[in-house]
């Protein structure tokens, strides 16, 4: 649901946890997303304002790690819990809450392995969207709209967020509640805080989870979610829960785990509202670009009113100007040979939930389909494949060596890499769409 950060498609699946049939970006919603999201995500996934001066033991010896992998019994982990206890106390966690939460908690090497694993392969945007807005998911969404129509209408009226978008996030995050996650959150967060890649971040999430328990919103046994700590129907991270979850039912608890999705769906609407959602404005509109279009205009930093874009030949798929909903930018998630979108402020609101372009498009398109809108009408470069993680790193190395500095080689094609790629394309007489295709990599080679 909400967390840092994949720009462009290569990032879309750079290692995101998935529920049954939909791979989605690692990143999930967090408090920092509201303040300075630039997403994870995974779609791309940022660190939170967790304690950064924590005293932690050194990494376990290899032999001990192997034993822990089999038995989940790690003396170093138990010592870490003892060392962590006073830090939790200083953060406001009382002894009773702490002891109840950690009763029976053991080191879980599986979550550490998943967090450390960098997937070599990525999905293409068109494959991703085929799953995100599949016919089955659309039909299920319409069924949920009928079943929970009264609730969704109340939430829409209260928060001013379109109910179909809330419904689409529910569908994307947990397949409408059928895959909410079963991992014990305290154990997962503690394991990742002890021996994960992002220890400071997960220690902050662990303290946030303890605050949830201390607030009486659920019990330690019921505090379950994904391996990465995302919880409930719409997969809130603990810090996001504390900042943005709401008690819509009025029972004194913000219960996003219940079979009743009311609190979870209202919390999602609240998240979008606080992220700047504007009622009546679309997230985006599929558009067509004219021949000879200046692709340097395709940038999230360049915004024009739809009527201004229309004067440049940018029209909707029926050949008409898009309504002047507000300033918009152009997005080409698969380069100039793929589908083009005109995206508005509400794109950014969904982006605060999860910063992956593919995720935002998936939510937006699914919501449109639930409302009865058409499938995407433009074509994709279906003969292309996504670059592997190794190939993305190779592209960064080769761009930098050719004089187009990507400012790092990490396999994540963020703004610096895309700017370098565009500069290379312009210098070589290619269409400067910033799309990291295999053909561009082959030219670099």
BELSUL-V642356 format. One record per helix or strand. SS is the DSSP state (2 for helix, 1 for strand). FROM is the first residue (numbers start at 1). TO is the last residue. If there is no record, write none. Layout:
SS/FROM/TO ; SS/FROM/TO
//
This chain:
1/4/4 ; 2/9/12 ; 1/18/19 ; 1/22/23 ; 1/29/29 ; 2/31/36 ; 1/41/41 ; 2/62/71 ; 2/75/90 ; 2/95/102 ; 2/109/116 ; 2/125/132 ; 2/135/147 ; 2/149/159 ; 2/163/174 ; 1/183/184 ; 2/185/195 ; 2/199/214 ; 1/224/225 ; 1/231/231 ; 1/236/236 ; 2/238/244 ; 2/262/274 ; 1/284/288 ; 2/295/297 ; 1/304/305 ; 2/306/311 ; 1/315/316 ; 1/327/331 ; 1/340/343 ; 2/345/353 ; 2/357/370 ; 2/389/401 ; 2/415/427 ; 2/438/444
//
